[in-house]
Amino acid sequence: MELRQLRQALVLADTLNFHRAAEQLSMTQPPLSTSIKKLEDELGVLLFERLPSGLRLTQAGDAVLRNARSALFFVEEMRRAARESESGERGQLRVGFVGTAAYTLLPGIIGRFREQYPHVDLVLEEGIGSDLLQRLEDHELDVALVRFPIAQPDAVRITPLMREHLVLAVRHDSPLAGNDQVAIADLTDQPLIISSQSRSPAMYALMLRVFEEAGIQPRIVQQAAQLTTALGLVESGLGVAMIPLLAAKYVGPDIRVVALSGLSENLLSGIALATLPGLITTTARNFCEHAMGVAT
């Protein structure tokens, strides 16, 4: 078995087409077919079903290729380790982050990290928390700054960096806009915009627990995958939205932010580091140390 065969099988699994896979691999189709057949013979299992409509990955193939992806990851890590010093002062670091981290922790972390490690190539990629966690598991990111609470995959370690209360974002002409604070019970009849259940299930659950503890049924009119979407809907007059406190200073001029009274300490959100234990590079570990230093 050769690494070349594993890479070929992964490309074929992505395309499920020998011709397209061969093009991506800069080779012709016959030697690719031969290589995949030899790999299947060596493993003693069928990786792909050859159907009239095309290829389909078998259950055994799915299991084998998951391990192949990990194997290639470790090989690449060995190559990266050979190129970098033990101190992690060189190389590339792929950092994912949610938008609210850019408002708060990220600038300070990046500034301090660049000062100490000027030769590290930082690749910063913004995204939604659930997508960032998946990319971390797929080894497409080295570390991520995500919002918590979050429906955390078993493989990912979540380390909270900062915690904050939720506040209420309302349109400037709302009857609530002039209040210093609002009780959750006062939101009974208010049209509410909350985090998306499919994209941010833990944040969605947190917001529902806020109302559950207050003993009221929220009037949910819209779910939003991102904070900017929720704020845009508030500005349009669709409803009110609960947002993280530190994001409040970045709302538009037509939105007012009102404190929520009576929230218990277990109803907090915040920013956390997400890493893969056992797979973290020296450079990523250095970044995490800087992140925790900025947060304290």
Buried (B, 14 or more C-beta within 10 A) or exposed (E): EEEEBBBBBBBBBEBBBBEBBBBEBEEEBEEBBEBBEEBBEEBEBBBBEEEEEEBEBBEBBEEBBEEBBEEBBEEEEEEBBEEBEEEBBBBBBBBBBBBBBBBBBBEBBBEBBEEEBEEBEBEEBBBBBBBBBBBBBEBEBBBBBBBBBBEBBEEBBBEBBBBBBBBBBBBEEBEBBEBEEBEBEBBEEBBBBBBBBEBBBBBBBBBBBBBEBBEBEBEBBBBBBBBEBBBBBBBEEBBBBBBBBBBBEBBEEEBBBBBBEEBEEEBBBBBBBBBBEEBBBBBBBBBBEBBBEBBE
